[in-house]
Amino acid sequence: MKYRHKFEFSPKMLLIVLTAVCALLLSVSVICKDVTRPFTSIVAAVVIPMQDGINSVGVWVNDRFGSFKSMDELKAENEELSKKVDDLTKENERLSGDQKELEDLRQLVGLKEEYSSYSTIGARVISNGSGNWYETFVINKGSDDGIEVNMNVLAGTGLVGIVTEVGHNYAKVRSIIDDASNVSAKSMTTADTCVVQGNSESIRKDGTIDVEYISKDATMQAGDELVTSHISSKYLEGLRIGTVSDISMDSSNLTKSARVTPVVDFQHIEEVLVITQLKEVPEGSESAD
């Protein structure tokens, strides 16, 4: 009986064969370039597109990861910039407040110099009741600081009003725009006298209040500046009130009426000066304050 011998490659033999084949192919490719060129073209036609595709995928993936990284960086930068903007906004608001306070103080210093013949004390508004107009308001100085009822109050560039109520550490002020206010005044140009009457509706409408009891023979003209008169019973003389306009004859033909635009901004009062002396009431003073 015959047995067939089974032929097998050992790993060592397989390695030798593959090495020989590679050496043979390398020799053929060097010696017979024309023979291997078709194979090279075939390999190039198959491998190069695959390589291009792989490179494209790699570039796309790299760009995506780069974009994700850039988005994270941009988000972090945006948050940092937002914080800086918030900080700068707060700082700007603080500086604006400081600037406004400085301007108010400069105005008070100017008022103090203008009315240097009167003794004064500075005070801050702590309440203005309701609404945006300072018809009445409360200041942070009172009897403990020497404040008394009927003392005159200044702000901006002129007269604000008069003290009507005093506590130990506060005082209430009625401004000249309040309906209950009436101030004896005169023209700086002609010395014609009149009464400045508060009108809360008119001040809201066009920024003016009433001027009444101007003599029919008065030569007062639009543009004249009104100040408190010497015959006022409560207001010291010469305190600036405002500019007169719209002078017209009353229906009785005995007196004239007009409007006056106050020199004080009655929507924005924060700091005031209180004149710490009272008007000496003259004999025969008018009924107006």
C-alpha positions in Angstrom: 0.0 0.0 0.0 1.4 3.4 -1.0 1.2 6.6 1.1 1.0 10.1 -0.3 3.4 12.5 1.2 1.6 15.8 2.1 3.7 18.8 1.1 3.7 21.8 3.5 5.5 25.1 3.6 7.2 26.0 6.8 7.1 29.6 8.0 10.8 29.9 7.3 10.4 28.6 3.8 7.5 31.0 3.1 9.6 33.9 4.3 12.4 32.9 2.0 10.1 32.6 -1.0 8.4 36.0 -0.4 11.8 37.6 0.0 13.0 36.1 -3.3 9.8 37.2 -5.1 10.2 40.8 -3.8 13.9 40.8 -4.9 12.9 39.5 -8.3 10.1 42.1 -8.7 12.5 44.9 -7.6 15.1 43.7 -10.1 12.6 43.5 -12.9 11.3 47.0 -12.1 14.8 48.4 -12.3 16.0 46.5 -15.3 12.7 46.4 -17.3 11.0 49.6 -16.7 8.9 49.4 -19.8 7.6 46.0 -18.7 6.5 47.2 -15.2 5.0 50.5 -16.4 1.5 49.1 -17.1 1.4 47.7 -13.6 2.6 51.0 -12.2 -0.2 52.8 -14.1 -2.8 50.4 -12.8 -1.6 50.8 -9.2 -1.5 54.6 -9.6 -5.0 54.6 -11.0 -6.3 52.7 -8.0 -4.2 53.9 -5.2 -3.9 57.7 -5.9 -7.7 58.3 -5.9 -8.0 56.4 -2.6 -5.1 58.4 -1.2 -6.8 61.7 -2.3 -10.0 60.6 -0.7 -8.3 59.6 2.5 -6.4 63.0 2.5 -9.7 64.9 2.0 -11.4 63.1 4.8 -8.4 63.8 7.0 -8.4 67.5 6.1 -12.2 67.7 6.7 -11.9 66.0 10.1 -9.0 68.3 11.1 -10.9 71.4 10.0 -13.9 70.3 12.0 -11.9 69.7 15.1 -10.2 73.1 14.5 -13.6 74.8 14.2 -14.8 73.2 17.4 -11.7 74.5 19.1 -12.1 77.9 17.6 -15.8 78.0 18.7 -14.8 77.2 22.3 -12.1 79.9 22.2 -14.5 82.4 20.7 -17.1 81.6 23.4 -14.5 82.1 26.1 -13.4 85.4 24.5 -17.0 86.5 24.2 -17.7 85.9 27.8 -14.6 87.7 28.8 -15.5 90.7 26.6 -19.0 90.7 27.9 -17.7 90.9 31.5 -15.4 93.8 30.4 -18.3 95.6 28.8 -20.4 95.2 32.0 -17.5 96.5 34.1 -17.0 99.4 31.8 -20.7 100.2 31.8 -20.8 100.3 35.6 -17.7 102.4 35.7 -19.2 104.8 33.1 -22.4 105.1 35.2 -20.3 105.8 38.3 -18.3 108.4 36.5 -21.4 110.0 35.0 -22.9 110.2 38.5 -19.7 111.7 39.8 -19.7 114.2 36.9 -23.3 115.2 37.7 -22.5 115.6 41.4 -19.5 117.7 40.5 -21.6 119.9 38.2 -24.2 120.4 40.9 -21.5 121.3 43.4 -20.0 123.8 41.0 -23.4 125.4 40.5 -23.9 125.6 44.3 -20.4 127.2 44.6 -21.4 129.7 41.9 -24.7 130.5 43.7 -22.8 130.9 47.0 -20.5 133.4 45.3 -23.3 135.2 43.5 -25.3 135.6 46.8 -22.2 136.0 49.0 -24.0 138.7 51.0 -26.2 136.0 52.4 -25.1 133.2 54.7 -26.0 129.8 53.3 -25.9 126.1 54.1 -25.9 123.2 51.6 -28.4 120.4 51.7 -29.4 117.3 49.7 -32.8 116.4 48.5 -34.0 113.1 50.1 -37.6 113.0 48.9 -39.7 114.7 46.3 -43.1 113.1 47.0 -44.7 111.7 43.9 -44.2 112.5 40.2 -41.2 113.8 38.3 -41.6 117.5 39.2 -40.2 119.0 42.4 -43.3 121.0 43.5 -42.5 120.1 47.1 -39.6 118.1 48.5 -37.7 117.2 51.6 -34.0 118.1 52.4 -31.6 116.4 54.8 -31.1 119.5 57.0 -33.4 120.7 59.8 -33.6 122.7 63.0 -30.4 121.1 64.4 -28.6 122.7 61.4 -30.2 126.1 61.9 -32.9 125.7 59.3 -36.2 127.7 60.0 -39.5 128.1 58.3 -39.6 130.8 55.6 -36.0 130.5 54.8 -35.3 130.9 51.0 -33.9 127.9 49.0 -31.7 128.2 45.9 -30.5 125.7 43.3 -29.1 125.7 39.8 -28.9 129.4 39.0 -31.7 130.9 41.1 -34.7 130.6 43.3 -36.3 127.2 44.1 -38.7 128.0 46.8 -39.2 128.4 50.6 -39.0 126.3 53.7 -42.5 125.5 55.0 -41.9 122.8 57.7 -38.9 121.9 59.8 -37.9 118.9 61.9 -34.7 118.2 63.8 -32.9 116.6 60.8 -35.1 117.5 57.9 -37.1 120.3 56.3 -39.9 120.5 53.7 -39.6 122.9 50.8 -42.4 124.3 48.6 -41.1 125.3 45.2 -42.3 128.3 43.2 -44.0 126.0 40.6 -46.4 124.7 43.2 -50.0 125.9 42.8 -49.9 127.3 46.4 -46.9 129.4 45.7 -46.9 133.1 44.9 -43.9 135.4 44.8 -43.7 139.1 44.6 -41.2 139.9 41.8 -40.0 142.7 39.5 -38.3 143.1 36.2 -34.5 143.6 36.3 -34.8 146.0 33.3 -37.8 148.2 34.1 -38.4 147.5 37.9 -42.1 146.9 37.1 -43.5 144.7 39.8 -45.7 141.6 39.4 -46.6 138.3 41.1 -45.2 135.0 40.0 -47.9 132.4 40.6 -47.1 128.6 40.6 -48.9 126.5 38.0 -48.2 122.8 38.1 -50.2 122.1 35.0 -48.5 124.8 32.9 -45.0 123.8 34.0 -45.6 120.3 32.8 -47.1 121.5 29.5 -44.6 124.1 28.3 -42.1 124.7 31.2 -43.6 128.0 32.3 -45.6 129.4 35.2 -47.9 132.4 35.5 -47.1 136.1 35.9 -49.9 138.2 37.2 -50.8 141.8 38.3 -48.5 143.6 35.9 -49.5 147.3 35.7 -51.3 148.2 32.5 -48.8 151.0 32.1 -45.7 148.8 32.7 -43.0 148.8 30.1 -41.9 145.2 30.9 -41.0 143.3 27.8 -40.6 139.7 26.7 -37.1 138.6 27.5 -36.8 140.6 30.7 -35.4 138.8 33.7 -37.6 138.6 36.8 -36.1 138.6 40.4 -37.7 138.7 43.8 -38.8 142.2 44.7 -38.0 144.4 47.6 -41.6 144.4 48.7 -41.8 140.6 49.1 -42.9 139.6 52.5 -40.9 136.4 52.7 -38.4 136.3 49.9 -35.1 138.2 50.0 -34.6 140.7 47.3 -32.8 140.0 44.0 -33.1 136.2 43.8 -33.3 135.2 40.2 -36.6 133.7 39.1 -36.7 133.4 35.3 -37.3 135.0 31.9 -40.7 136.6 31.1 -42.6 136.0 27.8 -46.1 136.3 26.3 -47.1 139.6 27.9 -50.8 140.5 27.2 -53.5 142.8 28.5 -56.1 141.3 30.8 -59.8 141.4 30.0 -60.3 144.1 32.6 -57.8 146.4 30.8 -56.4 147.3 34.3 -53.5 144.8 34.5 -51.4 142.6 32.3 -50.5 138.9 32.5 -47.5 136.9 31.2 -45.5 133.7 31.5 -42.1 133.1 33.0 -39.7 130.3 32.3 -37.9 129.5 35.6 -34.1 129.4 35.6 -34.2 126.2 37.8 -34.7 122.8 36.3 -37.6 121.5 38.5 -37.3 118.0 37.2 -33.7 117.5 38.4 -32.9 118.9 41.8 -30.4 117.1 44.0 -28.4 119.7 45.9 -29.7 123.0 47.2 -28.5 126.1 49.2 -30.6 127.3 52.0 -30.2 131.0 52.9 -30.0 131.0 56.7 -31.6 134.3 57.3 -35.1 135.5 57.2 -36.7 138.4 55.4 -37.5 141.4 57.5 -41.1 142.1 56.7 -41.6 145.7 55.6 -44.7 147.7 56.4 -47.4 147.6 53.7 -45.9 144.6 52.0 -48.1 142.9 49.3 -50.2 139.8 50.0 -47.8 137.8 47.8 -44.9 136.1 49.6 
